[in-house]
Amino acid sequence: MLFKKHIPAPAEREPVSAEPEPAQAEENPFLDAANALLTMQEEGALPEGFDLDEACEDPAFAQLLSEFEPNAAVRIYTAENRAEHAYEEAMAVMTEKLNARNALPKATRPNRAIAPTPDYQSLSSEAFRALERQIKAAVRDGKRITL
């Protein structure tokens, strides 16, 4: 071995103090937020359906915790998730409606009115005689008749 690492003997090592060093003494905002969230969870103050483990894995929730108090961050995160879920649900409903509408038959000539087909069985006797006269007149004129 070219280099030997000097490992101090137990007597030479510096004693470990129970007091944190000045750099550690500064408040960690995420540690405070985590403690506040755990307290809220223990007290049951989290909104219904709020999954703390899932939220802590989401970078958007971490961003909200850095900008707002933990209580407000939880409310905002929950509201955003509910709004996103509602949007996705509304889009699914609209897609279903559009698919149902596209399944309907389409007119081949959409700008042309379609004449109703007459119901010969429900015609009154007077209307039937009038129709019969029209057909006879059309046949005399040489027109082709289709019923």
Sequence and secondary structure as in RCSB ss.txt:
>XXXX:A:sequence
MLFKKHIPAPAEREPVSAEPEPAQAEENPFLDAANALLTMQEEGALPEGFDLDEACEDPAFAQLLSEFEPNAAVR
IYTAENRAEHAYEEAMAVMTEKLNARNALPKATRPNRAIAPTPDYQSLSSEAFRALERQIKAAVRDGKRITL
>XXXX:A:secstr
         TTTS    SS  HHHHS  HHHHHHHHHHHHHHHT S TT  HHHHHH HHHHHHHHHS HHHHHH
HHHHHHHHHHHHHHHHHHHHHHHHHHHTS   SSTTS       GGG  HHHHHHHHHHHHHHHHTT     
